[in-house]
Amino acid sequence: MPTVFTKIITGELPGRIVWSDERAAAFLTIAPLTPGHTLVVPRAEVDEWTDLEPELAGHVLGVAHTIGRALKRAFDAPRVGLIVAGFEVPHAHVHVFPATDMADFDFARAVPDVSAEELDASHRRIVDALG
């Protein structure tokens, strides 16, 4: 059965995709740590990042790097955080988000009820910065 991330990547579920290629996709999370919080996900449904083929893991990290640079520009962030947690969805993914300080890395502070308008605004900013 496809994961929720695969369903977002294929369009079966709605998502605000900012990057898509033949091996990976990146889209906004609906419970961001900070505005612009993006998930980078391989298309291959692999549960743990340590089980990814090294080349694919490198590609995912390369996409995360590109997204991170765009987030830094789009949100004028002093830093960009990167976390590999892997407990939320059984599909390897990397969290990339604008960060001001270490408190921004606390998942207990994630905002579960961000409005569609706020997510759309973040999506536009990231896409423009990637442009």
N, CA, C and O atoms as a printed pandas DataFrame, in Angstrom:
     atom_number atom_name residue_name chain_id  residue_number  x_coord  y_coord  z_coord
0              1         N          MET        A               1    0.842   -1.177    0.000
1              2        CA          MET        A               1    0.000    0.000    0.000
2              3         C          MET        A               1    0.891    1.246    0.000
3              4         O          MET        A               1    1.831    1.324    0.791
4              5         N          PRO        A               2    0.613    2.221   -0.873
5              6        CA          PRO        A               2    1.455    3.420   -0.950
6              7         C          PRO        A               2    1.400    4.241    0.346
7              8         O          PRO        A               2    0.374    4.295    1.024
8              9         N          THR        A               3    2.521    4.870    0.664
9             10        CA          THR        A               3    2.565    5.732    1.846
10            11         C          THR        A               3    1.869    7.052    1.539
11            12         O          THR        A               3    1.593    7.372    0.383
12            13         N          VAL        A               4    1.593    7.814    2.597
13            14        CA          VAL        A               4    0.979    9.128    2.425
14            15         C          VAL        A               4    1.896   10.021    1.583
15            16         O          VAL        A               4    1.409   10.849    0.813
16            17         N          PHE        A               5    3.212    9.864    1.720
17            18        CA          PHE        A               5    4.129   10.675    0.920
18            19         C          PHE        A               5    4.046   10.316   -0.563
19            20         O          PHE        A               5    4.070   11.202   -1.418
20            21         N          THR        A               6    3.951    9.031   -0.869
21            22        CA          THR        A               6    3.794    8.628   -2.269
22            23         C          THR        A               6    2.497    9.189   -2.828
23            24         O          THR        A               6    2.457    9.636   -3.974
24            25         N          LYS        A               7    1.446    9.171   -2.036
25            26        CA          LYS        A               7    0.160    9.708   -2.493
26            27         C          LYS        A               7    0.239   11.216   -2.750
27            28         O          LYS        A               7   -0.423   11.721   -3.657
28            29         N          ILE        A               8    1.031   11.930   -1.973
29            30        CA          ILE        A               8    1.220   13.367   -2.226
30            31         C          ILE        A               8    2.030   13.561   -3.507
31            32         O          ILE        A               8    1.669   14.376   -4.356
32            33         N          ILE        A               9    3.117   12.815   -3.644
33            34        CA          ILE        A               9    3.990   12.946   -4.820
34            35         C          ILE        A               9    3.236   12.638   -6.108
35            36         O          ILE        A               9    3.446   13.305   -7.121
36            37         N          THR        A              10    2.359   11.635   -6.081
37            38        CA          THR        A              10    1.628   11.243   -7.292
38            39         C          THR        A              10    0.362   12.058   -7.526
39            40         O          THR        A              10   -0.299   11.899   -8.552
40            41         N          GLY        A              11    0.023   12.928   -6.579
41            42        CA          GLY        A              11   -1.160   13.761   -6.730
42            43         C          GLY        A              11   -2.443   13.135   -6.226
43            44         O          GLY        A              11   -3.515   13.727   -6.355
44            45         N          GLU        A              12   -2.349   11.952   -5.658
45            46        CA          GLU        A              12   -3.535   11.296   -5.103
46            47         C          GLU        A              12   -4.052   12.047   -3.868
47            48         O          GLU        A              12   -5.250   12.049   -3.586
48            49         N          LEU        A              13   -3.131   12.681   -3.140
49            50        CA          LEU        A              13   -3.475   13.557   -2.019
50            51         C          LEU        A              13   -2.924   14.947   -2.336
51            52         O          LEU        A              13   -1.913   15.069   -3.027
52            53         N          PRO        A              14   -3.582   15.995   -1.836
53            54        CA          PRO        A              14   -3.085   17.340   -2.128
54            55         C          PRO        A              14   -1.766   17.609   -1.404
55            56         O          PRO        A              14   -1.520   17.088   -0.316
56            57         N          GLY        A              15   -0.945   18.417   -2.017
57            58        CA          GLY        A              15    0.326   18.803   -1.424
58            59         C          GLY        A              15    0.884   20.017   -2.136
59            60         O          GLY        A              15    0.554   20.273   -3.294
60            61         N          ARG        A              16    1.708   20.745   -1.462
61            62        CA          ARG        A              16    2.349   21.933   -2.042
62            63         C          ARG        A              16    3.777   21.550   -2.401
63            64         O          ARG        A              16    4.704   21.744   -1.616
64            65         N          ILE        A              17    3.934   21.008   -3.592
65            66        CA          ILE        A              17    5.219   20.494   -4.064
66            67         C          ILE        A              17    6.069   21.654   -4.579
67            68         O          ILE        A              17    5.608   22.470   -5.377
68            69         N          VAL        A              18    7.316   21.713   -4.110
69            70        CA          VAL        A              18    8.236   22.763   -4.552
70            71         C          VAL        A              18    9.355   22.208   -5.426
71            72         O          VAL        A              18   10.061   22.973   -6.082
72            73         N          TRP        A              19    9.524   20.892   -5.442
73            74        CA          TRP        A              19   10.581   20.242   -6.231
74            75         C          TRP        A              19   10.101   18.859   -6.623
75            76         O          TRP        A              19    9.479   18.156   -5.826
76            77         N          SER        A              20   10.392   18.474   -7.848
77            78        CA          SER        A              20   10.064   17.124   -8.279
78            79         C          SER        A              20   11.006   16.718   -9.405
79            80         O          SER        A              20   11.162   17.445  -10.386
80            81         N          ASP        A              21   11.627   15.565   -9.261
81            82        CA          ASP        A              21   12.430   14.997  -10.339
82            83         C          ASP        A              21   12.165   13.496  -10.363
83            84         O          ASP        A              21   11.259   13.018   -9.680
84            85         N          GLU        A              22   12.927   12.764  -11.125
85            86        CA          GLU        A              22   12.641   11.341  -11.294
86            87         C          GLU        A              22   12.954   10.509  -10.054
87            88         O          GLU        A              22   12.498    9.370   -9.950
88            89         N          ARG        A              23   13.725   11.058   -9.111
89            90        CA          ARG        A              23   14.117   10.271   -7.933
90            91         C          ARG        A              23   13.616   10.821   -6.602
91            92         O          ARG        A              23   13.610   10.102   -5.603
92            93         N          ALA        A              24   13.194   12.096   -6.574
93            94        CA          ALA        A              24   12.806   12.699   -5.299
94            95         C          ALA        A              24   11.794   13.812   -5.518
95            96         O          ALA        A              24   11.617   14.307   -6.631
96            97         N          ALA        A              25   11.144   14.189   -4.443
97            98        CA          ALA        A              25   10.230   15.334   -4.460
98            99         C          ALA        A              25   10.367   16.052   -3.128
99           100         O          ALA        A              25   10.824   15.481   -2.138
100          101         N          ALA        A              26    9.963   17.311   -3.125
101          102        CA          ALA        A              26    9.976   18.106   -1.893
102          103         C          ALA        A              26    8.665   18.865   -1.817
103          104         O          ALA        A              26    8.203   19.442   -2.802
104          105         N          PHE        A              27    8.071   18.856   -0.627
105          106        CA          PHE        A              27    6.791   19.530   -0.438
106          107         C          PHE        A              27    6.690   20.052    0.984
107          108         O          PHE        A              27    7.367   19.572    1.893
108          109         N          LEU        A              28    5.830   21.047    1.156
109          110        CA          LEU        A              28    5.644   21.626    2.486
110          111         C          LEU        A              28    4.948   20.641    3.402
111          112         O          LEU        A              28    4.064   19.898    2.977
112          113         N          THR        A              29    5.354   20.639    4.663
113          114        CA          THR        A              29    4.656   19.852    5.671
114          115         C          THR        A              29    3.445   20.650    6.153
115          116         O          THR        A              29    3.451   21.880    6.112
116          117         N          ILE        A              30    2.422   19.953    6.602
117          118        CA          ILE        A              30    1.226   20.638    7.101
118          119         C          ILE        A              30    1.349   20.967    8.589
119          120         O          ILE        A              30    0.456   21.597    9.157
120          121         N          ALA        A              31    2.439   20.550    9.220
121          122        CA          ALA        A              31    2.687   20.869   10.637
122          123         C          ALA        A              31    4.123   21.391   10.765
123          124         O          ALA        A              31    4.995   20.692   11.281
124          125         N          PRO        A              32    4.365   22.611   10.298
125          126        CA          PRO        A              32    5.741   23.110   10.224
126          127         C          PRO        A              32    6.341   23.515   11.568
127          128         O          PRO        A              32    5.644   23.979   12.471
128          129         N          LEU        A              33    7.641   23.327   11.668
129          130        CA          LEU        A              33    8.399   23.870   12.790
130          131         C          LEU        A              33    8.502   25.385   12.642
131          132         O          LEU        A              33    8.377   26.128   13.616
132          133         N          THR        A              34    8.731   25.830   11.409
133          134        CA          THR        A              34    8.782   27.248   11.063
134          135         C          THR        A              34    8.158   27.389    9.674
135          136         O          THR        A              34    8.071   26.403    8.942
136          137         N          PRO        A              35    7.720   28.600    9.295
137          138        CA          PRO        A              35    7.198   28.786    7.930
138          139         C          PRO        A              35    8.250   28.362    6.900
139          140         O          PRO        A              35    9.422   28.724    7.006
140          141         N          GLY        A              36    7.814   27.601    5.920
141          142        CA          GLY        A              36    8.702   27.117    4.871
142          143         C          GLY        A              36    9.216   25.706    5.100
143          144         O          GLY        A              36    9.915   25.166    4.243
144          145         N          HIS        A              37    8.892   25.097    6.226
145          146        CA          HIS        A              37    9.352   23.741    6.556
146          147         C          HIS        A              37    8.959   22.786    5.429
147          148         O          HIS        A              37    7.779   22.607    5.126
148          149         N          THR        A              38    9.960   22.187    4.827
149          150        CA          THR        A              38    9.791   21.348    3.641
150          151         C          THR        A              38   10.320   19.948    3.918
151          152         O          THR        A              38   11.314   19.778    4.623
152          153         N          LEU        A              39    9.651   18.955    3.359
153          154        CA          LEU        A              39   10.112   17.573    3.435
154          155         C          LEU        A              39   10.690   17.170    2.088
155          156         O          LEU        A              39   10.068   17.394    1.049
156          157         N          VAL        A              40   11.869   16.582    2.101
157          158        CA          VAL        A              40   12.480   16.039    0.887
158          159         C          VAL        A              40   12.368   14.529    0.992
159          160         O          VAL        A              40   12.819   13.925    1.966
160          161         N          VAL        A              41   11.759   13.923   -0.027
161          162        CA          VAL        A              41   11.361   12.518    0.037
162          163         C          VAL        A              41   11.806   11.789   -1.226
163          164         O          VAL        A              41   11.559   12.281   -2.327
164          165         N          PRO        A              42   12.456   10.629   -1.100
165          166        CA          PRO        A              42   12.733    9.851   -2.305
166          167         C          PRO        A              42   11.427    9.259   -2.837
167          168         O          PRO        A              42   10.514    8.961   -2.067
168          169         N          ARG        A              43   11.349    9.095   -4.129
169          170        CA          ARG        A              43   10.160    8.451   -4.698
170          171         C          ARG        A              43   10.097    6.978   -4.268
171          172         O          ARG        A              43    9.010    6.432   -4.080
172          173         N          ALA        A              44   11.236    6.354   -4.117
173          174        CA          ALA        A              44   11.281    4.954   -3.676
174          175         C          ALA        A              44   10.743    4.875   -2.253
175          176         O          ALA        A              44   11.145    5.653   -1.388
176          177         N          GLU        A              45    9.854    3.954   -2.017
177          178        CA          GLU        A              45    9.269    3.772   -0.688
178          179         C          GLU        A              45   10.195    2.914    0.163
179          180         O          GLU        A              45   10.061    1.693    0.239
180          181         N          VAL        A              46   11.132    3.596    0.794
181          182        CA          VAL        A              46   12.084    2.962    1.701
182          183         C          VAL        A              46   11.815    3.544    3.073
183          184         O          VAL        A              46   11.787    4.764    3.232
184          185         N          ASP        A              47   11.616    2.690    4.070
185          186        CA          ASP        A              47   11.220    3.135    5.402
186          187         C          ASP        A              47   12.296    3.986    6.073
187          188         O          ASP        A              47   12.013    5.113    6.480
188          189         N          GLU        A              48   13.508    3.484    6.197
189          190        CA          GLU        A              48   14.549    4.172    6.944
190          191         C          GLU        A              48   15.612    4.736    6.013
191          192         O          GLU        A              48   15.987    4.102    5.026
192          193         N          TRP        A              49   16.092    5.930    6.334
193          194        CA          TRP        A              49   17.073    6.572    5.468
194          195         C          TRP        A              49   18.354    5.751    5.359
195          196         O          TRP        A              49   19.048    5.821    4.345
196          197         N          THR        A              50   18.675    4.971    6.396
197          198        CA          THR        A              50   19.886    4.162    6.341
198          199         C          THR        A              50   19.742    2.976    5.389
199          200         O          THR        A              50   20.734    2.325    5.057
200          201         N          ASP        A              51   18.520    2.691    4.950
201          202        CA          ASP        A              51   18.297    1.618    3.984
202          203         C          ASP        A              51   18.286    2.126    2.548
203          204         O          ASP        A              51   18.196    1.327    1.616
204          205         N          LEU        A              52   18.377    3.435    2.352
205          206        CA          LEU        A              52   18.452    3.982    0.996
206          207         C          LEU        A              52   19.780    3.579    0.367
207          208         O          LEU        A              52   20.802    3.507    1.049
208          209         N          GLU        A              53   19.756    3.321   -0.922
209          210        CA          GLU        A              53   21.016    3.114   -1.632
210          211         C          GLU        A              53   21.836    4.391   -1.477
211          212         O          GLU        A              53   21.275    5.484   -1.555
212          213         N          PRO        A              54   23.136    4.287   -1.263
213          214        CA          PRO        A              54   23.956    5.476   -1.025
214          215         C          PRO        A              54   23.797    6.565   -2.098
215          216         O          PRO        A              54   23.780    7.753   -1.776
216          217         N          GLU        A              55   23.683    6.172   -3.340
217          218        CA          GLU        A              55   23.537    7.158   -4.411
218          219         C          GLU        A              55   22.221    7.921   -4.271
219          220         O          GLU        A              55   22.184    9.136   -4.467
220          221         N          LEU        A              56   21.149    7.216   -3.934
221          222        CA          LEU        A              56   19.854    7.870   -3.749
222          223         C          LEU        A              56   19.882    8.759   -2.501
223          224         O          LEU        A              56   19.337    9.863   -2.513
224          225         N          ALA        A              57   20.508    8.286   -1.438
225          226        CA          ALA        A              57   20.640    9.113   -0.230
226          227         C          ALA        A              57   21.392   10.397   -0.558
227          228         O          ALA        A              57   21.035   11.470   -0.073
228          229         N          GLY        A              58   22.426   10.289   -1.376
229          230        CA          GLY        A              58   23.175   11.469   -1.800
230          231         C          GLY        A              58   22.322   12.418   -2.615
231          232         O          GLY        A              58   22.422   13.637   -2.471
232          233         N          HIS        A              59   21.481   11.859   -3.474
233          234        CA          HIS        A              59   20.592   12.699   -4.277
234          235         C          HIS        A              59   19.592   13.434   -3.390
235          236         O          HIS        A              59   19.364   14.631   -3.567
236          237         N          VAL        A              60   19.002   12.724   -2.442
237          238        CA          VAL        A              60   18.040   13.342   -1.516
238          239         C          VAL        A              60   18.718   14.476   -0.747
239          240         O          VAL        A              60   18.144   15.553   -0.591
240          241         N          LEU        A              61   19.932   14.233   -0.270
241          242        CA          LEU        A              61   20.647   15.277    0.451
242          243         C          LEU        A              61   20.988   16.445   -0.476
243          244         O          LEU        A              61   20.958   17.600   -0.051
244          245         N          GLY        A              62   21.307   16.158   -1.718
245          246        CA          GLY        A              62   21.562   17.231   -2.689
246          247         C          GLY        A              62   20.323   18.087   -2.915
247          248         O          GLY        A              62   20.427   19.312   -2.990
248          249         N          VAL        A              63   19.163   17.468   -3.025
249          250        CA          VAL        A              63   17.913   18.223   -3.161
250          251         C          VAL        A              63   17.672   19.035   -1.891
251          252         O          VAL        A              63   17.265   20.194   -1.968
252          253         N          ALA        A              64   17.919   18.439   -0.725
253          254        CA          ALA        A              64   17.750   19.154    0.538
254          255         C          ALA        A              64   18.659   20.382    0.580
255          256         O          ALA        A              64   18.260   21.429    1.090
256          257         N          HIS        A              65   19.853   20.265    0.060
257          258        CA          HIS        A              65   20.796   21.387    0.006
258          259         C          HIS        A              65   20.234   22.507   -0.862
259          260         O          HIS        A              65   20.268   23.674   -0.472
260          261         N          THR        A              66   19.723   22.156   -2.030
261          262        CA          THR        A              66   19.125   23.147   -2.938
262          263         C          THR        A              66   17.926   23.819   -2.275
263          264         O          THR        A              66   17.781   25.040   -2.332
264          265         N          ILE        A              67   17.076   23.024   -1.653
265          266        CA          ILE        A              67   15.906   23.573   -0.954
266          267         C          ILE        A              67   16.368   24.463    0.197
267          268         O          ILE        A              67   15.808   25.539    0.407
268          269         N          GLY        A              68   17.371   24.031    0.936
269          270        CA          GLY        A              68   17.882   24.809    2.058
270          271         C          GLY        A              68   18.379   26.180    1.626
271          272         O          GLY        A              68   18.106   27.179    2.291
272          273         N          ARG        A              69   19.096   26.230    0.534
273          274        CA          ARG        A              69   19.588   27.529    0.031
274          275         C          ARG        A              69   18.419   28.425   -0.362
275          276         O          ARG        A              69   18.448   29.633   -0.126
276          277         N          ALA        A              70   17.392   27.831   -0.960
277          278        CA          ALA        A              70   16.203   28.609   -1.336
278          279         C          ALA        A              70   15.465   29.101   -0.093
279          280         O          ALA        A              70   15.002   30.241   -0.062
280          281         N          LEU        A              71   15.352   28.255    0.928
281          282        CA          LEU        A              71   14.681   28.665    2.167
282          283         C          LEU        A              71   15.427   29.822    2.830
283          284         O          LEU        A              71   14.809   30.755    3.343
284          285         N          LYS        A              72   16.728   29.756    2.816
285          286        CA          LYS        A              72   17.524   30.824    3.433
286          287         C          LYS        A              72   17.237   32.156    2.744
287          288         O          LYS        A              72   17.085   33.183    3.406
288          289         N          ARG        A              73   17.163   32.135    1.413
289          290        CA          ARG        A              73   16.849   33.357    0.651
290          291         C          ARG        A              73   15.400   33.778    0.872
291          292         O          ARG        A              73   15.129   34.947    1.144
292          293         N          ALA        A              74   14.484   32.850    0.759
293          294        CA          ALA        A              74   13.050   33.169    0.790
294          295         C          ALA        A              74   12.602   33.707    2.141
295          296         O          ALA        A              74   11.711   34.553    2.209
296          297         N          PHE        A              75   13.210   33.224    3.211
297          298        CA          PHE        A              75   12.761   33.594    4.552
298          299         C          PHE        A              75   13.804   34.408    5.319
299          300         O          PHE        A              75   13.645   34.658    6.514
300          301         N          ASP        A              76   14.875   34.820    4.627
301          302        CA          ASP        A              76   15.937   35.613    5.231
302          303         C          ASP        A              76   16.379   34.979    6.549
303          304         O          ASP        A              76   16.504   35.652    7.572
304          305         N          ALA        A              77   16.609   33.676    6.497
305          306        CA          ALA        A              77   16.942   32.904    7.696
306          307         C          ALA        A              77   18.449   32.934    7.961
307          308         O          ALA        A              77   19.244   32.826    7.028
308          309         N          PRO        A              78   18.843   33.080    9.224
309          310        CA          PRO        A              78   20.271   33.028    9.531
310          311         C          PRO        A              78   20.857   31.625    9.343
311          312         O          PRO        A              78   22.044   31.479    9.053
312          313         N          ARG        A              79   20.027   30.603    9.508
313          314        CA          ARG        A              79   20.442   29.208    9.328
314          315         C          ARG        A              79   19.275   28.428    8.723
315          316         O          ARG        A              79   18.132   28.884    8.701
316          317         N          VAL        A              80   19.610   27.243    8.238
317          318        CA          VAL        A              80   18.583   26.312    7.766
318          319         C          VAL        A              80   18.822   24.995    8.489
319          320         O          VAL        A              80   19.922   24.442    8.461
320          321         N          GLY        A              81   17.767   24.501    9.140
321          322        CA          GLY        A              81   17.868   23.249    9.861
322          323         C          GLY        A              81   17.625   22.057    8.959
323          324         O          GLY        A              81   16.919   22.151    7.955
324          325         N          LEU        A              82   18.219   20.937    9.330
325          326        CA          LEU        A              82   18.021   19.683    8.621
326          327         C          LEU        A              82   17.917   18.582    9.672
327          328         O          LEU        A              82   18.801   18.422   10.513
328          329         N          ILE        A              83   16.827   17.831    9.609
329          330        CA          ILE        A              83   16.607   16.736   10.556
330          331         C          ILE        A              83   16.148   15.494    9.795
331          332         O          ILE        A              83   15.301   15.572    8.905
332          333         N          VAL        A              84   16.714   14.362   10.156
333          334        CA          VAL        A              84   16.213   13.072    9.699
334          335         C          VAL        A              84   15.684   12.385   10.952
335          336         O          VAL        A              84   16.454   11.935   11.800
336          337         N          ALA        A              85   14.365   12.312   11.057
337          338        CA          ALA        A              85   13.756   11.713   12.245
338          339         C          ALA        A              85   13.205   10.326   11.907
339          340         O          ALA        A              85   13.652    9.320   12.459
340          341         N          GLY        A              86   12.251   10.286   11.013
341          342        CA          GLY        A              86   11.788    9.003   10.512
342          343         C          GLY        A              86   10.741    8.265   11.294
343          344         O          GLY        A              86   10.463    7.106   10.985
344          345         N          PHE        A              87   10.141    8.880   12.296
345          346        CA          PHE        A              87    9.128    8.179   13.065
346          347         C          PHE        A              87    7.704    8.496   12.612
347          348         O          PHE        A              87    6.782    7.733   12.902
348          349         N          GLU        A              88    7.514    9.594   11.913
349          350        CA          GLU        A              88    6.165   10.060   11.575
350          351         C          GLU        A              88    5.501    9.226   10.483
351          352         O          GLU        A              88    4.328    8.868   10.595
352          353         N          VAL        A              89    6.246    8.921    9.438
353          354        CA          VAL        A              89    5.722    8.207    8.271
354          355         C          VAL        A              89    6.765    7.161    7.882
355          356         O          VAL        A              89    7.956    7.472    7.865
356          357         N          PRO        A              90    6.355    5.934    7.571
357          358        CA          PRO        A              90    7.321    4.899    7.204
358          359         C          PRO        A              90    7.827    5.058    5.766
359          360         O          PRO        A              90    7.700    4.152    4.942
360          361         N          HIS        A              91    8.399    6.220    5.491
361          362        CA          HIS        A              91    8.943    6.536    4.173
362          363         C          HIS        A              91   10.063    7.544    4.445
363          364         O          HIS        A              91    9.804    8.636    4.950
364          365         N          ALA        A              92   11.280    7.189    4.119
365          366        CA          ALA        A              92   12.435    8.042    4.410
366          367         C          ALA        A              92   12.166    9.479    3.960
367          368         O          ALA        A              92   11.592    9.711    2.896
368          369         N          HIS        A              93   12.590   10.437    4.789
369          370        CA          HIS        A              93   12.418   11.847    4.441
370          371         C          HIS        A              93   13.326   12.713    5.289
371          372         O          HIS        A              93   13.747   12.335    6.382
372          373         N          VAL        A              94   13.613   13.884    4.753
373          374        CA          VAL        A              94   14.479   14.854    5.402
374          375         C          VAL        A              94   13.663   16.116    5.639
375          376         O          VAL        A              94   13.016   16.618    4.720
376          377         N          HIS        A              95   13.689   16.630    6.857
377          378        CA          HIS        A              95   13.046   17.900    7.199
378          379         C          HIS        A              95   14.043   19.020    6.936
379          380         O          HIS        A              95   15.174   18.959    7.419
380          381         N          VAL        A              96   13.649   20.042    6.182
381          382        CA          VAL        A              96   14.499   21.199    5.906
382          383         C          VAL        A              96   13.663   22.433    6.235
383          384         O          VAL        A              96   12.537   22.564    5.755
384          385         N          PHE        A              97   14.211   23.346    7.059
385          386        CA          PHE        A              97   13.388   24.464    7.521
386          387         C          PHE        A              97   14.249   25.664    7.900
387          388         O          PHE        A              97   15.375   25.501    8.370
388          389         N          PRO        A              98   13.717   26.870    7.694
389          390        CA          PRO        A              98   14.427   28.063    8.156
390          391         C          PRO        A              98   14.535   28.016    9.675
391          392         O          PRO        A              98   13.584   27.632   10.356
392          393         N          ALA        A              99   15.691   28.405   10.207
393          394        CA          ALA        A              99   15.894   28.355   11.650
394          395         C          ALA        A              99   16.548   29.642   12.149
395          396         O          ALA        A              99   17.462   30.189   11.531
396          397         N          THR        A             100   16.047   30.095   13.276
397          398        CA          THR        A             100   16.605   31.271   13.927
398          399         C          THR        A             100   17.480   30.869   15.105
399          400         O          THR        A             100   18.493   31.510   15.384
400          401         N          ASP        A             101   17.075   29.785   15.805
401          402        CA          ASP        A             101   17.846   29.302   16.945
402          403         C          ASP        A             101   17.512   27.828   17.182
403          404         O          ASP        A             101   16.704   27.243   16.461
404          405         N          MET        A             102   18.134   27.244   18.186
405          406        CA          MET        A             102   17.954   25.811   18.449
406          407         C          MET        A             102   16.520   25.451   18.837
407          408         O          MET        A             102   16.107   24.306   18.653
408          409         N          ALA        A             103   15.767   26.390   19.360
409          410        CA          ALA        A             103   14.371   26.108   19.718
410          411         C          ALA        A             103   13.558   25.724   18.478
411          412         O          ALA        A             103   12.556   25.019   18.592
412          413         N          ASP        A             104   13.980   26.180   17.306
413          414        CA          ASP        A             104   13.263   25.849   16.069
414          415         C          ASP        A             104   13.356   24.368   15.712
415          416         O          ASP        A             104   12.629   23.904   14.834
416          417         N          PHE        A             105   14.238   23.617   16.378
417          418        CA          PHE        A             105   14.413   22.195   16.098
418          419         C          PHE        A             105   13.496   21.315   16.951
419          420         O          PHE        A             105   13.557   20.089   16.852
420          421         N          ASP        A             106   12.670   21.904   17.765
421          422        CA          ASP        A             106   11.828   21.173   18.711
422          423         C          ASP        A             106   10.480   20.818   18.080
423          424         O          ASP        A             106    9.637   21.689   17.862
424          425         N          PHE        A             107   10.289   19.526   17.791
425          426        CA          PHE        A             107    9.036   19.093   17.167
426          427         C          PHE        A             107    7.819   19.327   18.057
427          428         O          PHE        A             107    6.695   19.367   17.555
428          429         N          ALA        A             108    8.014   19.480   19.351
429          430        CA          ALA        A             108    6.891   19.794   20.240
430          431         C          ALA        A             108    6.325   21.185   19.928
431          432         O          ALA        A             108    5.200   21.498   20.320
432          433         N          ARG        A             109    7.095   22.012   19.231
433          434        CA          ARG        A             109    6.653   23.360   18.868
434          435         C          ARG        A             109    6.054   23.436   17.463
435          436         O          ARG        A             109    5.693   24.521   17.007
436          437         N          ALA        A             110    5.943   22.300   16.772
437          438        CA          ALA        A             110    5.353   22.303   15.428
438          439         C          ALA        A             110    3.935   22.858   15.493
439          440         O          ALA        A             110    3.211   22.640   16.465
440          441         N          VAL        A             111    3.554   23.572   14.453
441          442        CA          VAL        A             111    2.237   24.212   14.403
442          443         C          VAL        A             111    1.301   23.321   13.577
443          444         O          VAL        A             111    1.470   23.211   12.363
444          445         N          PRO        A             112    0.315   22.685   14.227
445          446        CA          PRO        A             112   -0.533   21.727   13.516
446          447         C          PRO        A             112   -1.689   22.342   12.731
447          448         O          PRO        A             112   -2.366   21.634   11.985
448          449         N          ASP        A             113   -1.927   23.636   12.882
449          450        CA          ASP        A             113   -3.118   24.229   12.255
450          451         C          ASP        A             113   -2.795   25.481   11.444
451          452         O          ASP        A             113   -3.457   26.509   11.588
452          453         N          VAL        A             114   -1.793   25.390   10.607
453          454        CA          VAL        A             114   -1.426   26.506    9.739
454          455         C          VAL        A             114   -2.491   26.651    8.659
455          456         O          VAL        A             114   -2.959   25.658    8.101
456          457         N          SER        A             115   -2.863   27.873    8.371
457          458        CA          SER        A             115   -3.908   28.101    7.371
458          459         C          SER        A             115   -3.405   27.791    5.968
459          460         O          SER        A             115   -2.205   27.832    5.696
460          461         N          ALA        A             116   -4.338   27.485    5.094
461          462        CA          ALA        A             116   -4.011   27.228    3.691
462          463         C          ALA        A             116   -3.345   28.448    3.075
463          464         O          ALA        A             116   -2.436   28.314    2.256
464          465         N          GLU        A             117   -3.788   29.629    3.459
465          466        CA          GLU        A             117   -3.215   30.865    2.914
466          467         C          GLU        A             117   -1.744   31.000    3.314
467          468         O          GLU        A             117   -0.912   31.397    2.497
468          469         N          GLU        A             118   -1.422   30.672    4.562
469          470        CA          GLU        A             118   -0.030   30.740    5.013
470          471         C          GLU        A             118    0.834   29.711    4.281
471          472         O          GLU        A             118    1.958   30.010    3.877
472          473         N          LEU        A             119    0.304   28.507    4.114
473          474        CA          LEU        A             119    1.047   27.481    3.379
474          475         C          LEU        A             119    1.238   27.885    1.925
475          476         O          LEU        A             119    2.315   27.686    1.362
476          477         N          ASP        A             120    0.204   28.449    1.313
477          478        CA          ASP        A             120    0.316   28.907   -0.074
478          479         C          ASP        A             120    1.360   30.011   -0.208
479          480         O          ASP        A             120    2.123   30.030   -1.173
480          481         N          ALA        A             121    1.396   30.930    0.757
481          482        CA          ALA        A             121    2.372   32.019    0.722
482          483         C          ALA        A             121    3.790   31.459    0.846
483          484         O          ALA        A             121    4.692   31.899    0.133
484          485         N          SER        A             122    3.994   30.495    1.743
485          486        CA          SER        A             122    5.314   29.869    1.877
486          487         C          SER        A             122    5.692   29.149    0.588
487          488         O          SER        A             122    6.833   29.236    0.135
488          489         N          HIS        A             123    4.749   28.450    0.009
489          490        CA          HIS        A             123    4.996   27.732   -1.249
490          491         C          HIS        A             123    5.472   28.699   -2.330
491          492         O          HIS        A             123    6.455   28.425   -3.018
492          493         N          ARG        A             124    4.784   29.820   -2.482
493          494        CA          ARG        A             124    5.173   30.811   -3.502
494          495         C          ARG        A             124    6.580   31.342   -3.242
495          496         O          ARG        A             124    7.383   31.469   -4.166
496          497         N          ARG        A             125    6.873   31.652   -1.982
497          498        CA          ARG        A             125    8.194   32.186   -1.649
498          499         C          ARG        A             125    9.307   31.182   -2.013
499          500         O          ARG        A             125   10.341   31.570   -2.556
500          501         N          ILE        A             126    9.089   29.916   -1.715
501          502        CA          ILE        A             126   10.100   28.898   -2.005
502          503         C          ILE        A             126   10.249   28.713   -3.505
503          504         O          ILE        A             126   11.368   28.688   -4.017
504          505         N          VAL        A             127    9.140   28.584   -4.212
505          506        CA          VAL        A             127    9.196   28.405   -5.662
506          507         C          VAL        A             127    9.902   29.594   -6.320
507          508         O          VAL        A             127   10.718   29.413   -7.223
508          509         N          ASP        A             128    9.587   30.797   -5.869
509          510        CA          ASP        A             128   10.253   31.986   -6.413
510          511         C          ASP        A             128   11.748   31.947   -6.128
511          512         O          ASP        A             128   12.550   32.292   -6.996
512          513         N          ALA        A             129   12.130   31.535   -4.934
513          514        CA          ALA        A             129   13.544   31.475   -4.576
514          515         C          ALA        A             129   14.288   30.386   -5.346
515          516         O          ALA        A             129   15.487   30.508   -5.596
516          517         N          LEU        A             130   13.583   29.334   -5.719
517          518        CA          LEU        A             130   14.184   28.271   -6.526
518          519         C          LEU        A             130   14.326   28.689   -7.992
519          520         O          LEU        A             130   15.202   28.220   -8.718
520          521         N          GLY        A             131   13.417   29.600   -8.397
521          522        CA          GLY        A             131   13.290   30.068   -9.781
522          523         C          GLY        A             131   14.564   30.312  -10.463
523          524         O          GLY        A             131   14.575   30.707  -11.628
